[in-house]
Amino acid sequence: MGMNATQLIKMANQIGAFFASQPNAAQARADFAVHLKKQWDPQMRVALYAHIDASAGEGLSAFALEAMRDQRAEIEPVAKSA
């Protein structure tokens, strides 16, 4: 099941809109990261980072992009070494 960047961006923006309403911005970004790590398949997270790296995060909300960058170490799956 491949997901294209457009679908991933839409989902990340919807999740971001929910967390962005929290009063503490740093906590909101951390909670966003936890949600993606728990709910999103590793391939989805890899694909969204590929999009961010290729296009500077085109289409992502300011909150979602900032959270993705700020929390990259937390969200991005670690490549499994063979």
N, CA and C of each residue as an Amber inpcrd file, in Angstrom:
protein
   246
   0.8450000  -1.1930000   0.0000000   0.0000000   0.0000000   0.0000000
   0.8790000   1.2410000   0.0000000   1.0340000   1.8670000  -1.1350000
   1.8490000   3.0750000  -1.1860000   0.9840000   4.2970000  -0.8960000
   1.5180000   5.2150000  -0.1390000   0.7970000   6.4690000   0.1140000
   1.5840000   7.5790000  -0.5420000   0.8890000   8.4360000  -1.2600000
   1.6290000   9.5090000  -1.8860000   1.8040000  10.6680000  -0.9150000
   2.7210000  11.5560000  -1.2630000   3.0540000  12.6780000  -0.3870000
   1.8310000  13.5340000  -0.0910000   0.9600000  13.7120000  -1.0890000
  -0.2270000  14.5570000  -0.8840000  -1.0860000  14.0410000   0.2620000
  -1.2990000  12.7280000   0.3080000  -2.0890000  12.1270000   1.3890000
  -1.3840000  12.2950000   2.7380000  -0.0740000  12.0780000   2.7480000
   0.6880000  12.1820000   3.9900000   0.6830000  13.6120000   4.5140000
   0.8270000  14.5750000   3.6020000   0.8130000  15.9940000   3.9840000
  -0.5380000  16.3520000   4.5870000  -1.6010000  15.9180000   3.9390000
  -2.9510000  16.2120000   4.4290000  -3.1360000  15.6530000   5.8400000
  -2.7140000  14.4110000   6.0410000  -2.8370000  13.7790000   7.3500000
  -1.9770000  14.4860000   8.3920000  -0.7350000  14.8030000   8.0390000
   0.1630000  15.4840000   8.9820000  -0.3970000  16.8500000   9.3600000
  -0.9750000  17.5480000   8.3860000  -1.5560000  18.8650000   8.6680000
  -2.7720000  18.7540000   9.5860000  -3.5820000  17.7270000   9.3890000
  -4.7590000  17.5280000  10.2460000  -4.3190000  17.2150000  11.6800000
  -3.3340000  16.3440000  11.8140000  -2.8100000  16.0060000  13.1430000
  -2.1600000  17.2480000  13.7570000  -1.4070000  17.9720000  12.9370000
  -0.7540000  19.1890000  13.4020000  -1.7490000  20.2190000  13.8990000
  -2.8550000  20.3680000  13.1960000  -3.8840000  21.3430000  13.5870000
  -4.4370000  21.0080000  14.9680000  -4.5800000  19.7180000  15.2470000
  -5.0510000  19.2930000  16.5630000  -4.0360000  19.6630000  17.6490000
  -2.7680000  19.2930000  17.4470000  -1.7520000  19.5430000  18.4720000
  -1.3680000  21.0160000  18.5680000  -1.4710000  21.7440000  17.4730000
  -1.0870000  23.1660000  17.4650000  -1.9590000  24.0030000  18.3870000
  -3.1390000  23.4930000  18.7370000  -4.0350000  24.2410000  19.6200000
  -3.5960000  24.1700000  21.0870000  -2.6300000  23.3190000  21.4000000
  -2.1420000  23.2120000  22.7760000  -1.3870000  24.4910000  23.1610000
  -1.5040000  24.9120000  24.4270000  -0.8550000  26.1630000  24.8430000
   0.6720000  26.1270000  24.8160000   1.2680000  24.9680000  25.0800000
   2.7230000  24.8670000  25.1150000   3.2300000  24.3180000  23.7770000
   3.8930000  25.1880000  23.0030000   4.3140000  24.8140000  21.6420000
   5.3050000  23.6610000  21.6330000   6.2720000  23.6770000  22.5410000
   7.2760000  22.6040000  22.5840000   6.6150000  21.2700000  22.9360000
   5.6840000  21.3040000  23.8800000   4.9580000  20.0830000  24.2610000
   4.0850000  19.6130000  23.1020000   3.4990000  20.5630000  22.3940000
   2.6580000  20.2270000  21.2450000   3.4700000  19.4900000  20.1820000
   4.6820000  19.9810000  19.9020000   5.5460000  19.3190000  18.9090000
   5.9450000  17.9210000  19.3810000   6.2410000  17.7990000  20.6770000
   6.6140000  16.4900000  21.2260000   5.4470000  15.5110000  21.1370000
   4.2400000  15.9920000  21.4470000   3.0520000  15.1340000  21.3800000
   2.7440000  14.7230000  19.9430000   2.9420000  15.6350000  19.0030000
   2.7850000  15.3500000  17.5730000   3.7500000  14.2140000  17.1920000
   4.9930000  14.3160000  17.6570000   6.0070000  13.3010000  17.3420000
   5.6000000  11.9330000  17.8880000   5.1330000  11.9090000  19.1230000
   4.7090000  10.6490000  19.7410000   3.5620000  10.0300000  18.9410000
   2.6210000  10.8760000  18.5330000   1.4800000  10.3790000  17.7610000
   1.9460000   9.7400000  16.4510000   2.8060000  10.4380000  15.7060000
   3.2820000   9.8830000  14.4300000   4.0560000   8.5950000  14.6550000
   4.8780000   8.5660000  15.6920000   5.6880000   7.3750000  15.9450000
   4.8050000   6.1690000  16.2670000   3.7330000   6.4020000  17.0410000
   2.8400000   5.3060000  17.4340000   1.8800000   4.9060000  16.3200000
   1.3550000   5.8880000  15.5970000   0.2510000   5.6380000  14.6710000
   0.6730000   5.4270000  13.2200000   1.8120000   5.9660000  12.8430000
   2.2270000   5.8860000  11.4430000   3.2340000   4.7790000  11.2420000
   3.0010000   4.0470000  10.1820000   3.9020000   3.0410000   9.7020000
   5.2800000   3.6810000   9.3910000   6.3910000   2.9630000   9.6260000
   7.7120000   3.5500000   9.3210000   7.8380000   4.0610000   7.8790000
   7.2610000   3.3220000   6.9100000   7.3450000   3.7510000   5.5050000
   6.6830000   5.1060000   5.2880000   5.5990000   5.3560000   6.0200000
   4.9050000   6.6380000   5.9020000   5.7970000   7.7710000   6.4120000
   6.4650000   7.5160000   7.5360000   7.3420000   8.5350000   8.1160000
   8.5480000   8.7870000   7.2140000   9.1140000   7.7060000   6.6710000
  10.2420000   7.8400000   5.7350000   9.8090000   8.6500000   4.5080000
   8.6260000   8.3420000   3.9820000   8.1340000   9.0240000   2.7790000
   7.9210000  10.5120000   3.0270000   7.4000000  10.8570000   4.2030000
   7.1700000  12.2740000   4.4860000   8.4970000  13.0070000   4.6400000
   9.4890000  12.3930000   5.2780000  10.8090000  13.0340000   5.3620000
  11.4640000  13.1520000   3.9860000  11.2500000  12.1830000   3.1250000
  11.7820000  12.2780000   1.7610000  11.1810000  13.4980000   1.0650000
   9.8780000  13.7060000   1.2620000   9.2070000  14.8700000   0.6750000
   9.7750000  16.1660000   1.2610000   9.9390000  16.2130000   2.5810000
  10.4840000  17.4140000   3.2300000  11.8810000  17.7190000   2.6900000
  12.7070000  16.6910000   2.5680000  14.0780000  16.8960000   2.0970000
  14.1180000  17.3290000   0.6320000  13.1820000  16.8350000  -0.1570000
  13.1690000  17.1400000  -1.5890000  12.5530000  18.5000000  -1.8970000
  11.6160000  18.9560000  -1.0520000  10.8370000  20.1400000  -1.4230000
  10.7750000  21.2060000  -0.3400000  11.6070000  21.0690000   0.7020000
  11.5640000  21.9990000   1.8430000  10.1960000  21.9560000   2.5420000
   9.5010000  20.8230000   2.4200000   8.2440000  20.6530000   3.1390000
   7.0510000  21.3180000   2.4980000   7.1000000  21.4870000   1.1980000
   5.9990000  22.1180000   0.4600000   4.6640000  21.4760000   0.8070000
   3.6710000  22.3170000   1.1390000   2.3250000  21.8290000   1.4300000
   2.0600000  21.6000000   2.9100000   3.1200000  21.4450000   3.6900000
   2.9230000  21.2200000   5.1220000   2.6260000  22.5310000   5.8300000
   1.7790000  22.4540000   6.8490000   1.5190000  23.6290000   7.6740000
   2.7990000  24.0110000   8.4040000   2.8810000  25.2670000   8.8310000
   4.0590000  25.7380000   9.5660000   4.2940000  24.8740000  10.8090000
   3.2030000  24.5560000  11.5220000   3.3520000  23.7400000  12.7340000
   3.8670000  22.3490000  12.3960000   3.2480000  21.6980000  11.4130000
   3.6380000  20.3240000  11.0800000   5.0890000  20.2710000  10.6220000
   5.4910000  21.2320000   9.7940000   6.8660000  21.2380000   9.2920000
   7.8450000  21.4830000  10.4390000   7.5380000  22.4500000  11.2940000
   8.4240000  22.7430000  12.4190000   8.5320000  21.5280000  13.3380000
   7.4050000  20.8810000  13.5950000   7.4140000  19.6970000  14.4580000
   8.2130000  18.5610000  13.8200000   8.0470000  18.3580000  12.5220000
   8.7800000  17.3020000  11.8220000  10.2890000  17.5480000  11.8940000
  10.6830000  18.8210000  11.7410000  12.1110000  19.1570000  11.7910000
  12.6450000  19.0730000  13.2160000  11.8880000  19.6540000  14.1490000
  12.2870000  19.7200000  15.5530000  12.4020000  18.3260000  16.1690000
  11.5090000  17.4470000  15.7720000  11.4030000  16.1170000  16.3900000
  11.9100000  15.0060000  15.4600000  12.7310000  15.3590000  14.4910000
  13.1500000  14.3660000  13.4940000  13.7890000  13.1230000  14.1120000
  14.6650000  13.3310000  15.0940000  15.3380000  12.1850000  15.7070000
  14.3420000  11.2270000  16.3530000  13.2350000  11.7920000  16.8190000
  12.1980000  11.0080000  17.4910000  11.2840000  10.3060000  16.4810000
  10.9530000  11.0040000  15.3950000   9.9390000  10.5200000  14.4400000
  10.5360000   9.6060000  13.3710000  11.6980000   9.9850000  12.8500000
  12.2440000   9.2690000  11.6860000  12.6850000   7.8690000  12.0960000
  12.2420000   6.8510000  11.3800000  12.6650000   5.4900000  11.7260000
  14.1730000   5.3350000  11.5340000  14.7730000   4.5960000  12.4050000
  16.2190000   4.3330000  12.2890000  16.4040000   3.2430000  11.2440000
  17.2920000   3.4930000  10.3130000  17.5490000   2.4990000   9.2650000
  18.1020000   1.2320000   9.9010000  17.5350000   0.1100000   9.5460000
  18.0090000  -1.1580000  10.0830000  19.2630000  -1.5780000   9.2960000
  20.3450000  -1.8360000  10.0100000  21.5470000  -2.2880000   9.3050000
  21.4460000  -3.7930000   9.0710000  21.8450000  -4.2050000   7.9070000
  21.6890000  -5.6150000   7.5090000  22.6320000  -6.4970000   8.2930000
